[in-house]
Structures are given as structure tokens and as C-alpha cells.
Amino acid sequence: MLIKEQTVVGDVVASNYKTAEIFKKYGLDFCCGGSRSIQESCEHEGLPPRKQDQLLYELNNLVETQGAAKDADYIHWPLDLVIDHVEKLHHRNVEKKVPVLKAYLNKIETVHGKQHPELTTVNTIFQNASDELIKHMKKEEIILFPYIRKMVTAQLQGQSLTPPPFGTIKNPIAQMDEEHVFEGDAFAEISKLTDDYTPPSDACTTYKVTFLMLKEFEEDLHLHIHIENNILFKKAIALEENLLA
């Protein structure tokens, strides 16, 4: 796969997740902004032509020297397996980490908030974003994912597919995409406020642990959104179109 300016960012990462680190290095969004071409993403972030050329060189060099990623080859997985992975790994991670992070953020805001007033904003953003994320995941688990599983079964068994009550899978997916953008923007702001999760010199152990956990949470969220936006949702739309044709 020769990567060019017109290549869609999400397609590159879907083919080889190791390329995500290169996009991240250049400040390009590969999850919520994964539908843009590389050129569009570079223009959106104001990346100069010289850096665009370097980005393409690094991407193609990675693909040529390492080939396709073997440890995260989600694009070739059956859709129901992708859903199982998202629910059992990423959704559970959110459910496990959110209560801990809420408690830690409340604690460090109380102790360090006067010296570091940005903690109040960080805490507020996380509380709102995490609450919305939990609601978002439940909608996926109750409405969207069961329908995708139903489509997979229909395909395997050669059955016809009854159109869903929401008309087409594109409708709930459009809403999920909007909510993904909200989450991506929220954590981009948290990252900015915390200087990419860098604790200050007077940070206590809880402060440092909280920032480390926030960074890991954001990284997992990026992978979570990438799998859904650039792989699961795209393939689910194509499957529905095929079944209803």
C-alpha cells in the first residue's frame, strides 16, 4: 500500500495501527478525524509542506520495513468479534477507570487547586465527558451492537434482513460519530491544560498517578474510537447495504 496525500488517515491506521504513533507525533487526529485525507488533515493542523513530506516518508518507510501489523489486525476480524473486543476490553476499561479517576481528580483539585487552578477545569471536563461516554457506550450496547450482530447472523445463515426501526444503521452511527468528536475534543482540551499530562514540580504521588492514568485513558479511548469509526462502522454500513440490496 503506497500512502499518498489523498490516502484517508483512518484507512492507513486501520491497515497498520503502528502508523498511529506517527500521526500522533505530527499532531494529526487519526480517530475522530480519521475520515480526512492526509493532505486535508495536514492543512487542518497547519502542517507545512516540508513536514507533510516527512510524514509521508515515515509512513511509507514503516509500511515497507515492517509490513502489516500482526498484533492489531482488526480490519480482518468478523464484525461480531470486533464488537466483543470493544465491549470486553475498551468498554470495561472505561467502566473500571472512570470512578477511580473521578475520585483522584476530586482529591488533587481539593489539595492543589489553589496553586494549580487548571485542575478545576480539568476535573469538570472529565466529569462531563466520562458521564457522556458511559451513556454513549450503553446506547451502543443496547441499540447499535445488537443490530450489527443480527446482520452478521443473517449473512452467515443466508437470511433476509428486516430494516431496523431507526431506518438505516447510518442514523445511529452518525450520532455515535458526533459523540466521538465530543469525547475527542474534551480530551484534547485536557491534554492541553495539563501540558500533555506533565505533572508540576510540586506534584504529590496521587497527582502524578492521576496524570499517568488520564494519559493512558486517552490513549485507550483513541484506539477505541479508531476501531469503531474506521473499521466497525464502515464495515457495518457496507454489510447492511449488501444485505438490503
N, C-alpha and C positions, 0 to 999 in steps of 0.2 A: 504493500500500500504506500504509494507516494503521496506524502502530505503536502498540499499546496495552500495558497492563500484562501482559496474558495472552499477548502475542506471544512466541514462542520466540526466545531470543537467537541461536541458531545459524541460524535461518531469516532473521533480519534481516541478519546478516553474509553469508550465502550470497547474498542478493539484491543486496547492495551492500557490498563489502568495505571501503569507506571508513568505514562505521559502526564498524569495529573500533577505530579510534582514539578514538572517543567512549566505547565500552565500557571501553577501556584507561584513559582519563582518569579514569573513575569507579571504577576498580579492579575491574571485573567481568570474569569469565573467559568468553571467547566461544568457546574451543576445547574444552577438556576439560569445561567446564561449559555447553557450548552447548545442551544438551537442556533446560535450565531455562527457565521463562518469565522475562520481565524482572522481574516482581514477585518471583518466587522468588529470582532472583539478587541483587536489591537486599536482600531480607530476609537472605539468606545472608551478605552482606558488611556488614550492619548500616547500610545507607544510609538516612538519614532521609527522610521523605515529601517535604520540600522539594527535596532533591536528586534524588529519583526523578522529580518533576515536571519539573525542569530537564533531566534526562537524556532524558525522552520528548520534550520540546520540541526539544532539539538534534538528536535522531534524526530526527524528522519534518521539521524545518527543512532538514536535509541532503538528505533524500529529495526534498522538494518543490522545492528550489532547484537541485539537481544531477542529479536523476533517477538511473537505474540506472548503476552503474559500468560503464565500457566496457573497462577495461584488465584486469579480473579477473572476467570473467563466466563462471566455471567451471560454474555451475549449468546452463548451456545446452550445455555440451560433451558429446560422446559419452563414455561411461564409459571406453572404451579410450584415448581421448585424454587424459582426466584422469589415468589410470594412467601413461601415457607422460610426462606433465608432472611428476608426483610423483617418478617414478624418475629422470628425466634432470636435473631441477632440484634437488629437495629431497633425495633420497637421495644424489645425487652431492655436494651441498654438505656433508652430514654426513660422508661418507667423506673428503672433501678437508680439512675444517676440524678434525675430531677429533684427528688426530695432531699438528697444529700447536698446538692449544690444550693438549693434554696436555703437550707439551714446554715451552710457555711457563709453564703453571701450576706445573710442577715447578721451573722456574728461579726464578720470583718467590717461591715458597714457601721455597726454599733461601736466597735473598738477603734477603728481607724478612719471613720467617716469625716471627722473634723479636719484631719491632716490631708485626707485624700477624698475630697467631695465628689469626685467622679464615680466613686463606689456606689453612691446613691442612685445615679443614673444607670449604672451597670446592673445593679440589683433590680431596679424597676423594669428595665428592658428584658432581663432574663425571666423574671416572674411572669410577665405578659406573654413573651414568646414561648416559654415552656408550657404554659396553660393552653395556648392555642395549638401547640404541637401535639399535646395529648388528645385534644378534641379532633384534630386532623387525622391522627392515627386511627382513632375509633371509627371515623367515617370510612376510612379505607377498609378497615377490618369488617365492618358491618354491611357496607354497600358495594364498594368497588371490587375488592378482592374476591368475594363470593361469586360475582358475575364473571370475573376472569376465569375462575376455576370451572364454572359452568361451561364456558366457551371451550376450555381445554378438553373437558369430558365429551362435549358434543363433537369436537373434531376427532378425538380418538375413537369414538363409537359410531361415527358417521351419521350422527343425528342432525336434525334441523335445529336452528336456534330461534327461539322466540324473542323478539325485540324487548328490551328491558323497559320498565316503567319510566326511566329517565330518558327514553328516546334512543340515545346512542351513547356508547361509552365515552365519546368525545366530550360530553357535557360534564360528568363528574371529574374527568381528567383535567379539563380546563380549570375547574375550581381548585383541584389539587395543585396545579401549576402555579396559580395565583398565591396560594398559601405557602408554597415552597419559596416563592420570591420574598414573601413577608419574612419567613424564617431566615433566609439568606441575608436579607438587609439588616435584620436585627443583630445577627452575629457578626456581620461586617462592622457594625457600629460598636459593638462590644470590643472587638479586636482593636479597633482604632482608639477607643477610650483607654484601653489597657496597654497601649503600645505593643500590640501583638502578644498580650498575656505576659508581659515582663513585670515582675513584682518590684516595688521600690526598695531602696536600701534598708528601710526600717520595717520591712515586712516580717511578720511573725511566721511560724511554721504553717498555721492554718491559712494565712494569706497566700503563701507560696503554693500550698496544696490546692487551694481553690482555683488559682490561675492555671495550674497544670491540668486540673480536671476540666476546666472550661475549654482549654485548648483541645484536649482530647475529645471532648463532647462535640465541638465544632467540626473537627476532622471527621468524626464518625458521621455527623449529620451531612457533611458534604458527600461522602460516599453513599449514604442512604438516599439522598436526593438524586444523585447521579444515576444510581441503579434504577430508580423509579422513572425519572424523566427521560433518560437517554436509552433505556433498554426496555423495561417492563411496559411503560405506557405506549411507546412506539410500536412494539410488537403486538400489544393487545389491540390497538386500533386496527392494525393490519389484519389480525386474526378475525375481528368482528366483520370487517369489510368482506373478507373471504367467505365467512360462514353465511352472511346475509346476501351474498351475490346471487 
